[in-house]
Amino acid sequence: MLTILGKKVGMTQIFSEEGAVIPVTVVEAGPVVVSQVKTEETDGYNAAQIAYGDKKESRTNKPMKGHFAKAQLAPKKYLAEIRLTEEGEAYELGQTITVADFEEGKKLDVTGTSKGKGTQGHIKRWGQARGPMSHGSKHHRLAGALAAGTYPSRVFKGNKAMGRMGRDTITVQNVVLVKVIADRNLMLIKGAVPGPKGGLLRIQYAVKGQDK
């Protein structure tokens, strides 16, 4: 499955030939280079490892220096793996993948890390209702009853309560690749994608819903 890594630049809008407004996310993607090829004979499965983003050699540890030296590459910041499931699909060590390899109008799956919100209460985290805001109420944004007192005298596991919110791995499926600007390594993807500006994204052709 053709895959590329990139960083979210932000959102804007463009106009179609008919004059319709299309909201798009701008992603600076690639180029990525194949840093390792795995086979069933050597690793038990078929896959290709891709590397993205330059990294100072002084900030690279010895094992990773040896890994990149074996592939005759300069150290890279991010690594990802492409499982080879389609018959005849193959990658070569040192092969470069750019946005020009992607076709406009095709559907994509985009994976990123959502914005972290820290510790949040049950109202913001789960959308629960608040209590009365007047007449002497002391129950404005507190949680309601969590369990019966006599039986079962405990709170069941999985109860929706306060806790960490955000910073989850999220994949949006079947978003359309509206435009490719190859000379600037940019992809314009219809709609929103997970993560903040500058967040790392993994982009590949859609697994489901792709037009044949």
Secondary structure as GFF3:
##gff-version 3
##sequence-region A 1 212
A	DSSP	beta_strand	3	15	.	.	.	ID=ss1
A	DSSP	beta_strand	21	29	.	.	.	ID=ss2
A	DSSP	beta_strand	32	38	.	.	.	ID=ss3
A	DSSP	alpha_helix	40	43	.	.	.	ID=ss4
A	DSSP	beta_strand	47	54	.	.	.	ID=ss5
A	DSSP	three_ten_helix	57	59	.	.	.	ID=ss6
A	DSSP	alpha_helix	62	70	.	.	.	ID=ss7
A	DSSP	beta_strand	76	83	.	.	.	ID=ss8
A	DSSP	beta_strand	96	97	.	.	.	ID=ss9
A	DSSP	three_ten_helix	99	101	.	.	.	ID=ss10
A	DSSP	beta_strand	107	113	.	.	.	ID=ss11
A	DSSP	beta_strand	116	120	.	.	.	ID=ss12
A	DSSP	alpha_helix	122	126	.	.	.	ID=ss13
A	DSSP	beta_strand	163	166	.	.	.	ID=ss14
A	DSSP	beta_strand	169	181	.	.	.	ID=ss15
A	DSSP	three_ten_helix	182	184	.	.	.	ID=ss16
A	DSSP	beta_strand	186	190	.	.	.	ID=ss17
A	DSSP	beta_strand	200	205	.	.	.	ID=ss18
###
